[in-house]
Every structure is written in C-alpha cells, then in structure tokens.
Amino acid sequence: MRGTKYENLQVWQRACDLTESVYQATRAFPKEEMFGLSSQMRRAAVSVPANIAEGSVGGTSADYLRFLRIARGSLAELRTYFVLSARLNDLGAERVRHLDEVADKVAALLYGLIKSIQCSPDVDAEK
C-alpha cells in the first residue's frame, strides 16, 4: 500500500466526500454556531482525509498507521458532533442519517486499510 498515491485511495476519496457534505450541512447552522460546533465539525472532517494523505507520503508503515489512527479518531469526533448537532436541532434527522452513512463507509474503508498495513510483512521489519 505504501507508495500508492493517496488521491487514488478510495478511503481518501470518500473522506473528501464526507468533508464536502459536512461543509454543505453546516452552511445552514445558525450564525452563532459559526465559531462553535460548525467550526469544530469542519475541522474534524478536514482532518480525516488530511491525515490519510499526510501518512501516505514518506515515513514508515508505523508512521502511516499512526496517521490513519488519528484519522479514525477525527472521524469518531465528527460523529459525536453529528449527534450533538441533531440534539441541538442544528441538523435534521435525515441529514444526520446521510452524514452517518457516509461516515460508516469511510470508517469501514479506514479499518480495512489499517488492517492491511498491520498484516503487511514490512511492518514487522520496521520494529
């Protein structure tokens, strides 16, 4: 997997789709949320594909795994914001359901990428 251009990774592409959806969804937030929940959601969303990309260039497989785990943490953070924004009535149930479905796809792809790197023979050689 190392050496693969991150732009070609389906997980990166779907994470970018998720980020775009988050930006579209947060445009409808109340103005008082511009520097609150809306900003936090956008930062967490951007962090997912950014960490996938950053981890894929240079470094070791262990470094890549660290960045992928950070992306996974940002995704969990983002999903928490989905729940909070629904509870605060900033996002409707249908929009949250859509965002959560896209997040599920990203999470599954991220899990698969992490597992494939962990099972790769060069991970043991780097220890």
N, C-alpha and C positions, 0 to 999 in steps of 0.2 A: 504494500500500500504506500510505503514511503516513495517519494519521487513522483507520485501522482499529483497532477495539478489540482489544487483544491477546487477550482472552478468546475471541474469535471465530476466532482463527488456529488452524488445525489443528496447526501445529508446536508452539504453546504447549500445547494440549490434550494432545498425545501426550507432550510433555516432562513434563507433570504426571503422566500415567500412568506414565511411566518412574520418576519420583521416588517415587511411591507403591509401585511394585514393588520399588524399592531398599530403602525402609523396611521393607517386609514381609520381604524376603530377609535383611536384616541383623539382624532380631529373633532369628534363630536362631544368630547368631555367638556364640562363646564370650565369657564376661563380660570376659576380659582384653582383648578387642578393642573394648570399648565406647568407649574414647577413642583407639583406634588406627585400624585400617583401616575399621571400621564408621563411625566419625565422619567420616573423610575421604570415604568413598563417599557418605554422606548430604549432606555439604557440596557436593560436586561435582554431585550430582544436583539439588539445590535451585538451584544456580547457573544451570543451563540455562534453566528457564522464567523465573527471576527476571531474567536478563539480556535475554531476549526481551521481557519486559514492560517493563523499565526503558528499553530502547532505543526502544520504540514510542511512548512519550509525550514530546512536546516535542522540541526539538532539530532537527538537520538530518538528512538522509538519510545523510550521512557519519558522524554520531554513531550513528545506528541501526546502520549496518554495523559500527561498532566494537563495539557491544554484542553483535551477532549473532556476530561473530568470537570474542568472549570466551565466549559460549555454546558455540560449536563447540569451543573449547579445553577447556572444562569437560567436554564430552561425551567428548573424547579421553582426558582424565584419568580419567573414570569408567570408560571401557572398559579402561584399564590396571588399575584396581582390580579389575575383573571377573577379569582374567587372574590377578592376584596372589592373589585370594581363592580361586580354583579351585586354584592351585598349593599354597596353604596348607591346602587341604581345608576351608575355611570355607563354601564353596558347592559344591553338586553340579554335575555336568556339565549336567544338564537345566535347572537353574535358571539357570546361566550362559548357556546357549544361548537361553533365553527372554529374558533381560535383553538379550543381544546383538541379538536380533531386533528388540526394541522400540527399542533404541539405533540400529539401522540405519534404521528408519523415521524417527526423529527427525532423524538425520543427513541423510537424503535430503530431507526437508522443509526443513530449515535451509539446505541447499545451494541448493535451489530459491528460497527467499526471498531469500537473499543475491544470487543471480544476477539475480532480477527487480528488485531495488533497484539493483544495479550498472548494469543496462541502462536504468533509468528516466532520462528527459531532465533531471529536476531535479537529479540527482547532478552532472552536468557544470556546471550553472548555479551550484552552490554552491562550486566550486573557485576 
